[in-house]
């Protein structure tokens, strides 16, 4: 059985240490003897001045790498699960403005015992799924299909089963939203077509050109609505 190992750079001397995952929270640097994980920032491997986007990217990378479902061996599963929960707890703290400021103050004051949220396994998994769904939705709104989204997630280390589930859910959401928004151009198409018909049949010939222009305008909205309904997205992907 191969034990799960993690490479951690010492925040004090920058030496790279290879430690067991189930011991990383209490591990010390082999060179300087300082703790490798002093606070939540170290756990996510981001600087204390990291912005929300940087923390989100770091969290996604770590959480996908250490998702427990990627490990079938009971011992590896247990180690990965504990580490996974710690990563989610760190992100839960730092993603909240007030808690992030509190953690930053602790770091500046030299305190390393940042408050723990004691995130349960269920809460950690729920937070992870929410974050993966957010990432998948960003890709879906960029007009990627289910296979492309799942592939992107898998390339970043996401568990294949999780990637397939959130990819399907995000594309389904995009399609529902696009078809809901299609109501407006469809209504405009009907309105301008009826208005053009009224002008064509009830008003004199001098206004027939206006009627045909309205028909063209109605066709534009009609085609746009049809595309949104059939394709399940709002625009054509250019890439």
Residue, then its C-alpha position, 0 to 999 in steps of 0.5 A: x500500500x502506498x501512503x499518500x504524500x504531499x509536497x509542502x514548501x516551508x513558509x519560513x525557509x522555502x524548503x520543499x518538504x515531502x510529508x504524509x498527508x495524514x501528518x501534514x497538519x502537524x508536520x515541521x520543516x526538515x530544514x528549519x524545524x518550523x511548522x509547515x501549516x501555521x494558518x488557513x493561508x498556508x493550508x490553501x498555499x496562498x499569501x495572506x494578501x490573496x484576493x477572493x479569486x486567488x483563494x477560489x482557484x487555490x481551493x479548487x485545485x486542492x479540493x479536486x486533488x484530494x477529494x476522498x472519492x478518488x481513493x479506493x483504499x480505506x487508509x488512503x480514503x481516510x487520510x484524504x478525507x481528513x485533509x479534504x475537510x481541512x481544506x474546505x474548512x480553511x476556504x470556508x473561513x477565508x471566503x467570509x470577509x469577517x473571518x478572513x480579516x480575523x485570520x489576517x490579524x492573527x497572522x500579523x500578530x504571530x498567532x497561528x491558532x486560527x479559529x476552527x469551524x469544525x466543518x463536518x464531512x457532509x458540509x465539506x462535500x456540500x461546499x465542494x460540490x457547490x464550488x464545482x457547480x459554480x466552476x462548471x456553470x461558468x464554463x456552461x455559460x461560455x457555451x461549452x457542452x457537457x463533454x467539454x465541461x466534464x473534460x475541463x474539470x477532469x483535467x484540473x483533477x476533479x473526480x470523473x463521477x463528480x465532473x460528469x454530474x456537475x457538467x450535466x447539471x450546469x448545462x441543464x441549468x443553462x438550457x433552462x435559463x436560455x429557454x426562459x429568456x427566449x420568451x422575450x424575443x418570441x413575444x417581440x417577434x409575434x408583436x412586430x409580425x402582427x403590427x406589420x400585418x395590420x399595416x400591410x392589410x389595413x393601411x395604404x400601399x405607401x406604408x407597405x415598405x414599413x410593413x416589410x421592414x417590420x416583418x424582417x425585424x420580427x423574423x430576427x427576433x423569431x430566429x433568435x428565440x428559436x436558436x435559444x430554444x433549440x440550442x439552449x444558449x443565448x449566442x453562438x460560440x465563436x471559438 
